[in-house]
Amino acid sequence: MVPQARSWFILLILTSGLGGCRMTWHEATHQYGQYQMDASLESDSALSAYLLPFRERLDQTMNDTIARVARKLTLDKPESTLGNLLADLVLDEANRVSDQPVDLAVLNYGGVRRNELAAGPLRVGMVYELMPFDNQITIVELDAGGLTELLDQIAGQDGWPVSRSVRMQILEGRATAVLINNQPIESERRYRVAMPDYIAHGGDRMTFLRDFPLQYTNVLIRDAILQYSRDQQALGMPVDAVLDGRIISSQE
Amino acid sequence: MKRRQFIYRTSMTTAGMLLGGGILSARSNPQRYKLTLLHTNDVHSRLDPFPMDGTRLQGLGGVARRAALVRKIRREEPNVLLVDAGDMLQGTPYFNLFGGEPEFTSMSAMGYDAGVLGNHDFDGGLELLDRQWHLLDFPILNANYDVRDTVLDGRVGDRIILERGPIRIGLFGVGIELAGLVPEKLYGGVRYQDPVVVATRMARQLKREGCHLVICLSHLGYRYDSERISDVQLAQSSEDIDIIIGGHTHTFLDQPDVVSNRLGEPVYIGQVGWAGVTLGRMDIWFEKNYRSKCITCSPELIADTFD
């Protein structure tokens, strides 16, 4: 066995020595470009045919027009029309289903999945794209410290959608000049805050919220949006929202 | 969006170098080999183009277009790789109604070579992924997710080596930390490991296994203000990664960011927004020589601007 091992050893030395002379491949030049996937491109007919039955089934439920959007609503920071619309309707729905008053509503910015809601007909599918998750409205009972922490976190992320009952300014990443229903935060009070169960469970780095008692409403946020839109339509009203300065960014 | 088509504004010198080998390569006479890397990320169940409703991305995207375009490129180019950087699922009613079936089937039909799981790919839970997995005929690579205690055991890979002619291409994937991002009941049992540590190990191993090119599919996100791990940070701390195809932050990079790694070598980071409204394409020419370094290497990306 020993001679054999030695010959392997010599072969190993030879091979590694040869390595320097062996031809190898190297990356030499890179060229980069992008295709914009617009209507000038052809479509693959086999894949189109495959998708057709899925789209037909989808259209049966998702193509119904349930309301009219008055103007293009957009999502932005610190405050936006789309954010205001959603936070306000979540607050109203929470108040409708809860036996005690709810003070405010907040939504995580990243949980709103479209940045724009087009003016014109609002179809069910658009609401699914806005809120594809099966998140339900949850009411968390916060003490004054917890509420301050929540609003500071929101300020630190440059503003999330909040309901009309909130007024605050963002100064150096913190919430200042806070009013809840026109009143400063009272240190001895408890506040009932409607939010997606996702953040109530600590999502989006809101882990501190796990320490507070919560109440499930069993109403999906998406269903609340659908119901609100249908109610507006029944009243002959469009879906609409305005900016009212509920969150102002003070840094210049 | 003013970009129309795929336009190279290539100078004559550059074009000459690419086509004929140029002055430098004439001296050393290396062989050349071309690889075409196509990439998507964060398609989010966008199987159809956006509707024409006045929103920013109206009329863009759609898998049937992508399939036709990829087929055309495959006819024109000898060696094409097609990869995705995660969040294939969630965002249109297709996912709510069909649980990922048309998304996975379409990607398989287009001939994707590899993908990685993003955080939203867990939105239907592990059991749904397990149920739909048979529709994927390309490997899913999440080297920093330990899935051994879940139903995905044996399904999620860490790395693969693809051979295109004489070129060996190593691919691996890394995913973002799921805790705090995905409800635990949807991913429970998947253990997250430090992506830098895992990526360093994977890339070194792939180079040892003889790969000429190492590509990392990443769903970490392009860059953050905070210290959160990102593609830029990963590139800076790496030694053996050549290209990062990224996702998660929905960043529209018109051209790859070129970041220096620990050895001062360039790492190319590409990301093409979201929803499949853009298909990224990187053409890489390899040269063969007797040196340990290449001779005609151009450290900068060339010719990638748009009208």
Interface residues (C-beta under 8 A of the other chain):
Chain A: G20 C21 R22 M23 T24 W25 H26 E27 A28 T29 H30 Q31 Y32 G33 Q34 Y35 Q36 M37 D38 A39 S40 L41 E42 S43 D44 S45 A46 L47 S48 Y50 L51 F54 R55 R57 L58 T61 M62 K72 R113 N115 E116 A118 A119 G120 V124 G125 Y128 E129 P132 F133 Y198 H201 G202 G203 D204 R205 T207
Chain B: M1 R3 R4 Q5 F6 I7 Y8 T10 M17 L18 P30 Q31 R32 Y33 H44 L47 D48 P49 P51 D53 G54 T55 R56 G59 L60 G61 G62 V63 A64 R65 R66 A67 A68 L69 R71 K72 Q90 G91 T92 P93 Y94 F95 N96 L97 F98 E101 P102 T105 S106 A109 M110 D123 P166 I167 G180 L181 P183 E184 H212 L213 D242 D254 Q255 P256 Y268 G270 V272 G276 V277 T278 L279 G280 R281 M282 D283 I284 W285 F286 E287 K288 N289 Y290 R291 S292 K293 C294 I295 T296 C297 S298 L301 I302 A303 D304 F306
